[in-house]
Amino acid sequence: MGKLMNSGFCSGTLALLYFLLSTMGGQANTELPDVLRGSYKGSFAYKTISERMPVILTKVIDLFHREKINIENQYGDAAKEKLKQINGSLSELKSTMQRNKPLQPLAGAGADVPLWNRLLEEQWVDGEPPVWFDAPWLFVECYMYRRVREILENSGELRDYDYFGQQKRDTLEASMAAIELLGEHLLEMVADPAALSGQQVKRAFSDFIGMSLWANKNDLSISAGAHVSQEASPLVQLVELNHRVLVNDSEQVFAQLRRLRDKRDVRIDIVMDNAGFELFSDLCLADLLTSLGIAQRMSFHIKAHPWYVSDTTPADVRHTLQHMQSAEGKPALRRLAERWQGYLDAGTWVFETDTFWTSPLPFSRMASEAPELYAHLQGADMIIFKGDLNYRKLLGDRNWPHSTGFCASLEGFHPAPLMALRTMKADLVSGLAPEREALTAGDPSWMVSGEWALIQLCECTDTARGGDEL
């Protein structure tokens, strides 16, 4: 990376300034695009708030009805009695959403409660509190998941109960055949890293970036909690799927990684998305980067508590490794589980949580609202952002013109060079050339179906990173 990018005034910043200073009817345009809202009835945000989110709440309520005997056996009589209160609160939350009532402040002892209530106050307009369909979609969607968490936190005995856990475990189990195939392919590729040619390294990178990308299709929040899994051979599917990558910066990403291979003490961060097959695919990518000597440290940023149905939590990581270790007749998975546990024990790999990841804030506000986390990300040599929710937060959930430069749409969020891996499940995008968008002409749901994807790189950084090494 050149000195211009290290200076913090890179092409993305220039592009954003150009966007803000462009004239419309002779007047300076100083306003950013609006954020997505459920008030636009033809939008995916409206469908999410009116259909998908109530279904998710209904499934959580049904779960507590079905599991009351098991919960009593595990947590005691007091927990069973609390279930009536929990389901009553969940039903009330669902009702206020469907009737478009005002969002209420959070209550409880959670460390993030003051932040949430301050952000809720920011949503008031002309003395009126925010309501579900008029407030920003990102805010109300995150708010629903945080309110569910609050209800459980305030219950006492069930504060640590993962109401999405069984769905995630079922998805993992249903994907074991594909997981085994991918694990075997990884072990074959890294059996003797020093013997790999440059072309073989590039092919391995392409395979595992592709797997990490397309594993993102399996998202339980999009299916409203309906069962999803990866059952077909993932490697066989890659060739066809890669024709549906609308923006593919993988060549530039590979060039970045090749330069990092010559550095010492390289740290690559992955801001994770879903558990199950996607978590396994992400760990395979991390293993490749570690085994090839590109990264000496890997940091994985996950959610501290249940979030967006299938998002990865510490319990999901533990369960995945334990499931691999106990997999009968699957020696590749046992070998990988032992190796990955060794990376964790040695501190080569670290899983981290932060309340910012379960806030409704766009990443452009991280430096001001979570300065310690932002400073931590500045210590990475590259950051990989997985999935649709992270992409929405990168873009501030704004309705950017599709051809707006990707770096410009980050609104100054440049802690380190970053890559977004996303299958598209929300109606926003940036950095998409018109001729590439034209490929989707026959697919009216191309922005939300998960059938099209993006691999986007922003090389901007607001921190000097060793002169021109990058």
C-alpha positions in Angstrom: 0.0 0.0 0.0 1.3 3.4 -0.9 1.8 6.4 1.4 -1.5 8.0 0.3 -3.4 5.1 1.8 -1.3 5.1 5.0 -2.0 8.7 5.4 -5.7 8.1 6.1 -6.8 10.2 3.1 -7.2 7.3 0.6 -9.3 7.0 -2.5 -12.3 5.9 -0.5 -12.2 9.2 1.5 -11.9 11.2 -1.6 -14.8 9.4 -3.2 -17.0 10.1 -0.2 -16.1 13.7 -0.3 -16.9 13.8 -4.0 -20.3 12.2 -3.2 -21.1 14.8 -0.5 -20.0 17.8 -2.6 -21.7 16.7 -5.8 -24.3 19.2 -6.9 -28.0 18.5 -7.4 -30.0 21.2 -9.0 -27.2 23.7 -8.3 -27.3 22.9 -4.5 -24.5 21.2 -2.6 -25.6 17.7 -1.6 -24.4 17.5 2.0 -26.8 14.6 3.0 -25.9 10.9 3.0 -28.4 8.4 1.5 -31.2 7.5 3.9 -31.0 4.3 5.9 -33.3 1.4 5.1 -36.7 1.5 6.9 -39.8 -0.7 7.2 -41.9 2.3 6.2 -41.2 1.5 2.5 -43.8 -1.3 2.0 -42.1 -2.8 -1.1 -38.8 -3.2 0.7 -37.2 -6.3 2.2 -37.1 -4.3 5.5 -40.9 -4.1 5.5 -41.2 -7.9 4.8 -38.7 -8.6 7.6 -40.5 -6.6 10.2 -44.0 -7.6 9.2 -43.3 -11.3 8.5 -39.9 -12.8 9.4 -39.4 -11.2 12.8 -42.8 -12.2 14.2 -42.2 -15.7 13.0 -38.8 -15.8 14.8 -40.5 -14.7 18.0 -43.2 -17.2 17.6 -40.7 -20.0 17.3 -38.9 -18.9 20.4 -42.2 -19.0 22.3 -43.0 -22.4 20.9 -39.6 -23.7 21.9 -40.2 -22.7 25.5 -43.6 -24.5 25.4 -42.0 -27.7 24.0 -39.0 -27.6 26.3 -40.6 -26.8 29.6 -40.1 -30.3 31.0 -36.4 -30.4 29.9 -35.9 -26.9 31.3 -37.4 -27.9 34.6 -35.1 -31.0 34.8 -32.0 -28.9 33.9 -32.7 -25.6 35.7 -35.2 -26.5 38.5 -38.8 -25.7 39.4 -38.2 -22.0 39.7 -37.1 -21.9 36.0 -40.3 -23.7 35.0 -42.4 -21.1 36.7 -40.4 -18.3 35.0 -41.4 -19.7 31.6 -44.9 -18.3 31.9 -43.4 -14.8 32.6 -40.9 -15.2 29.7 -43.5 -16.3 27.2 -45.9 -13.5 28.3 -43.1 -10.9 27.7 -42.2 -12.4 24.4 -45.8 -12.4 23.3 -46.1 -8.7 24.3 -43.0 -7.9 22.4 -44.5 -9.5 19.3 -47.7 -7.7 19.7 -46.1 -4.3 20.0 -44.2 -5.0 16.8 -47.2 -6.1 14.8 -49.2 -3.0 16.0 -46.3 -0.7 15.3 -46.2 0.6 18.9 -43.3 2.7 20.3 -40.0 1.0 21.2 -39.5 0.9 25.0 -36.3 1.5 26.9 -34.3 -1.5 28.0 -34.3 -2.4 31.7 -31.7 -4.5 33.5 -28.1 -4.7 34.6 -26.5 -5.4 31.2 -23.4 -3.3 30.6 -24.8 -2.2 27.3 -28.2 -1.0 28.6 -27.2 2.7 29.0 -25.8 2.7 25.4 -29.0 1.2 24.0 -31.2 3.7 25.8 -29.1 6.6 24.7 -29.4 5.3 21.1 -33.1 4.9 21.5 -33.4 8.5 22.5 -31.5 9.5 19.3 -34.4 7.9 17.3 -37.0 10.4 18.6 -38.3 12.7 15.9 -40.3 15.9 16.6 -41.0 14.8 20.2 -42.3 11.4 19.1 -40.7 8.1 20.1 -39.6 5.6 17.4 -42.0 2.9 16.2 -41.1 -0.4 14.6 -41.9 0.4 10.9 -40.6 4.0 10.9 -37.3 3.7 12.8 -34.2 2.4 10.9 -34.5 -1.3 10.0 -31.1 -2.1 11.4 -32.0 -0.5 14.7 -35.3 -2.3 15.2 -34.0 -5.6 14.1 -31.1 -5.5 16.5 -33.5 -4.1 19.1 -35.8 -7.2 18.8 -32.9 -9.6 19.5 -31.6 -7.5 22.4 -35.1 -7.4 23.9 -35.4 -11.2 23.7 -32.0 -11.3 25.5 -33.2 -8.8 28.1 -36.3 -11.0 28.9 -34.0 -14.0 29.5 -31.5 -12.0 31.5 -34.2 -10.7 33.8 -35.5 -14.2 34.4 -32.5 -15.1 36.5 -32.2 -18.9 36.1 -32.4 -18.9 32.3 -30.2 -15.9 31.7 -27.6 -18.1 29.8 -30.1 -20.3 27.9 -29.5 -20.3 24.2 -33.0 -20.3 22.7 -31.5 -20.7 19.2 -29.0 -23.4 20.3 -30.9 -26.5 19.1 -31.5 -25.1 15.7 -27.8 -24.4 15.3 -26.8 -27.9 16.5 -29.3 -29.5 14.1 -27.9 -27.5 11.2 -24.3 -28.6 12.1 -25.3 -32.2 12.3 -27.1 -32.1 9.0 -24.0 -30.6 7.4 -21.5 -33.2 8.6 -21.0 -35.0 5.3 -20.1 -31.7 3.6 -17.9 -30.7 6.6 -16.0 -34.0 6.4 -15.3 -33.5 2.6 -14.1 -29.9 3.2 -11.9 -31.0 6.1 -10.3 -33.8 4.1 -9.6 -31.3 1.3 -7.9 -28.9 3.7 -5.7 -31.6 5.2 -4.6 -32.6 1.7 -3.8 -29.0 0.7 -1.7 -28.2 3.8 0.0 -31.6 4.2 3.3 -30.1 3.0 2.9 -26.3 2.6 6.5 -25.8 1.6 6.0 -28.1 -1.4 3.1 -26.1 -2.9 3.8 -24.0 -6.0 2.6 -20.5 -6.2 -0.2 -21.6 -8.4 -1.3 -24.3 -6.0 -1.3 -21.7 -3.1 -3.4 -19.4 -5.2 -5.9 -22.3 -6.0 -6.1 -23.3 -2.3 -6.8 -19.6 -1.4 -9.5 -19.4 -4.1 -11.1 -22.7 -2.8 -11.3 -21.7 0.8 -12.3 -18.1 0.2 -15.0 -19.4 -2.0 -16.2 -21.9 0.7 -16.2 -19.2 3.4 -18.2 -17.0 1.1 -20.8 -19.4 0.0 -21.2 -21.1 3.4 -22.9 -17.7 4.3 -26.0 -18.9 2.4 -27.0 -20.9 5.4 -28.5 -18.2 7.5 -31.3 -19.1 10.0 -32.4 -15.5 10.5 -33.2 -15.3 6.7 -35.2 -18.5 6.8 -36.9 -17.3 10.0 -35.4 -20.2 11.9 -36.5 -22.9 9.3 -34.0 -25.7 9.0 -31.1 -25.1 6.6 -27.9 -27.1 6.0 -25.1 -27.8 3.6 -25.7 -31.3 2.3 -24.1 -31.3 -1.2 -20.4 -31.5 -1.8 -19.3 -27.8 -1.4 -16.3 -28.1 -3.6 -18.3 -29.4 -6.6 -20.7 -26.5 -6.3 -18.0 -23.8 -6.3 -17.4 -23.6 -10.0 -21.0 -22.8 -10.7 -21.5 -20.6 -7.7 -18.5 -18.4 -8.5 -20.2 -17.3 -11.7 -22.6 -15.5 -9.4 -20.0 -13.3 -7.7 -20.9 -9.8 -8.9 -17.8 -8.1 -7.5 -14.7 -10.3 -7.1 -11.7 -8.6 -5.6 -10.0 -11.9 -4.8 -7.0 -11.2 -7.0 -6.3 -8.0 -5.1 -6.8 -9.8 -1.8 -4.4 -12.6 -2.8 -1.8 -10.0 -3.7 -2.3 -8.4 -0.2 -1.8 -11.8 1.5 1.2 -12.6 -0.6 2.9 -9.5 0.7 1.9 -10.3 4.2 3.7 -13.7 3.9 7.0 -11.8 4.0 6.1 -10.0 7.2 6.5 -11.1 10.8 3.9 -11.4 13.4 1.0 -11.0 11.0 -2.5 -10.9 12.6 -5.6 -11.5 10.5 -9.0 -10.9 12.1 -12.3 -12.4 11.0 -15.6 -10.8 12.2 -17.7 -13.9 12.2 -21.3 -14.6 11.2 -23.1 -17.9 11.4 -22.4 -21.1 13.3 -22.6 -24.5 11.7 -21.1 -25.1 8.3 -20.1 -21.5 7.9 -18.2 -21.5 11.2 -16.4 -24.6 10.0 -15.6 -23.1 6.6 -14.2 -20.0 8.3 -12.0 -22.1 10.5 -10.7 -24.0 7.5 -9.8 -20.6 5.9 -8.0 -19.6 9.1 -6.2 -22.9 9.1 -5.0 -22.4 5.6 -3.7 -18.9 6.4 -2.0 -20.2 9.5 -0.5 -23.3 7.8 0.9 -21.4 4.9 2.7 -19.0 7.2 0.7 -16.0 6.1 -0.8 -15.3 9.6 1.0 -16.0 12.9 -2.1 -15.0 14.8 -5.9 -15.2 14.1 -8.5 -13.3 16.0 -12.1 -14.3 15.6 -14.8 -11.8 16.7 -18.0 -13.5 17.7 -21.3 -12.6 19.6 -21.4 -12.8 23.3 -25.0 -14.1 23.4 -27.6 -15.5 21.0 -28.1 -13.1 18.0 -29.8 -13.2 14.7 -30.7 -16.9 15.3 -27.6 -18.5 13.9 -24.7 -16.1 14.8 -21.7 -17.7 16.4 -21.3 -17.6 20.2 -18.6 -19.1 22.4 -20.8 -22.1 23.2 -21.1 -22.8 19.4 -17.4 -22.9 19.0 -17.0 -25.3 21.9 -19.8 -27.5 20.6 -18.4 -27.6 17.1 -14.9 -28.7 18.3 -16.4 -31.3 20.7 -18.7 -32.6 17.9 -15.6 -32.9 15.6 -13.6 -34.7 18.3 -16.4 -37.3 18.9 -17.2 -37.9 15.2 -17.0 -41.6 14.7 -15.4 -42.8 11.5 -14.3 -39.2 10.6 -10.5 -39.1 11.3 -10.0 -35.9 9.3 -12.4 -34.0 11.6 -10.7 -35.4 14.7 -7.3 -34.3 13.5 -8.5 -30.8 12.7 -10.3 -30.5 16.1 -7.0 -31.5 17.9 -5.0 -29.0 15.8 -7.5 -26.2 16.2 -7.6 -26.8 20.0 -3.8 -26.6 20.0 -3.9 -23.3 18.2 -6.4 -22.0 20.9 -4.3 -23.4 23.8 -1.1 -21.8 22.3 -2.9 -18.4 21.8 -2.3 -18.6 18.1 -6.0 -18.4 17.6 -8.2 -16.3 19.9 -12.0 -15.9 20.0 -13.2 -12.5 21.3 -16.5 -10.9 22.2 -17.5 -7.2 22.5 -20.9 -5.6 23.2 -20.4 -3.5 20.1 -21.0 -6.5 17.8 -24.5 -6.8 19.3 -25.3 -3.1 19.2 -27.3 -1.5 16.4 -24.5 0.9 15.5 -22.9 1.1 12.1 -19.2 0.5 12.0 -18.6 4.1 11.1 -19.4 5.0 14.7 -17.0 2.4 16.2 -14.1 4.8 16.7 -16.3 7.1 18.8 -18.5 4.6 20.6 -16.0 1.7 21.1 -12.6 3.3 20.8 -10.8 0.3 22.4 -12.3 -2.1 20.0 -11.4 0.2 17.1 -7.8 0.5 18.3 -7.7 -3.3 18.6 -8.8 -3.7 15.0 -6.1 -1.3 14.0 -3.6 -3.8 15.1 -4.7 -6.3 12.5 -3.0 -6.6 9.1 -6.3 -7.5 7.4 -9.9 -7.9 8.6 -12.4 -10.2 7.0 -16.0 -9.3 7.5 -18.4 -12.1 7.0 -22.1 -12.1 6.0 -25.0 -9.8 5.4 -25.4 -8.1 8.8 -21.7 -7.1 9.0 -22.0 -5.8 5.4 -25.1 -3.7 6.4 -23.2 -2.2 9.3 -20.2 -1.5 7.1 -22.5 0.5 4.7 -24.4 2.1 7.6 -27.5 0.2 6.2 -27.8 3.1 3.8 -29.5 3.1 0.4 -26.3 4.0 -1.5 -26.4 4.3 -5.3 -25.1 0.9 -6.3 -22.1 2.2 -8.2 -20.8 4.2 -5.2 -17.3 3.1 -4.4 -17.1 0.4 -1.7 -14.5 2.3 0.3 -16.5 5.5 0.1 -19.6 3.8 1.5 -17.7 2.9 4.7 -17.9 6.5 5.8 -14.4 6.6 7.2 -14.3 3.2 8.8 -10.7 2.2 7.9 -9.0 0.5 10.9 -7.0 -1.8 8.5 -7.3 -3.2 5.0 -10.6 -5.1 5.0 -12.4 -7.6 2.9 -16.2 -8.3 2.9 -17.5 -11.8 2.0 -21.2 -11.6 1.6 -24.0 -13.5 -0.1 -26.7 -10.9 -0.7 -29.7 -11.0 1.6 -30.7 -7.3 2.0 -31.5 -4.7 -0.6 -28.4 -2.6 -0.4 -25.0 -2.7 -2.1 -22.1 -0.5 -3.1 -19.1 -0.9 -5.5 -21.3 -2.6 -8.1 -20.6 -1.6 -11.7 -23.8 -1.3 -14.0 -22.5 -3.9 -16.4 -22.1 -6.4 -13.5 -25.6 -5.6 -12.1 -27.0 -6.3 -15.5 -26.1 -10.0 -15.0 -29.0 -10.1 -12.5 -31.6 -8.9 -15.0 -33.6 -12.1 -14.9 -33.7 -12.3 -11.1 -36.1 -9.8 -9.5 -35.0 -11.0 -6.0 -31.3 -10.9 -6.7 -30.5 -8.5 -3.8 -32.2 -10.7 -1.1 -32.1 -14.3 -2.2 -28.6 -15.2 -1.1 -27.9 -16.5 -4.7 -25.6 -13.7 -5.6 -22.4 -12.7 -3.8 -19.6 -10.1 -3.3 -15.9 -10.3 -2.5 -14.9 -6.7 -1.9 -11.7 -5.2 -0.7 -10.9 -1.8 0.8 -7.2 -1.2 1.2 -7.7 2.2 3.0 -6.3 2.5 6.5 -6.2 5.4 8.9 -3.1 3.9 10.7 0.5 4.0 9.4 1.5 0.4 9.0 5.2 0.2 8.6 5.8 2.5 5.7 5.0 1.0 2.3 5.3 -2.7 3.4 1.6 -3.2 2.6 
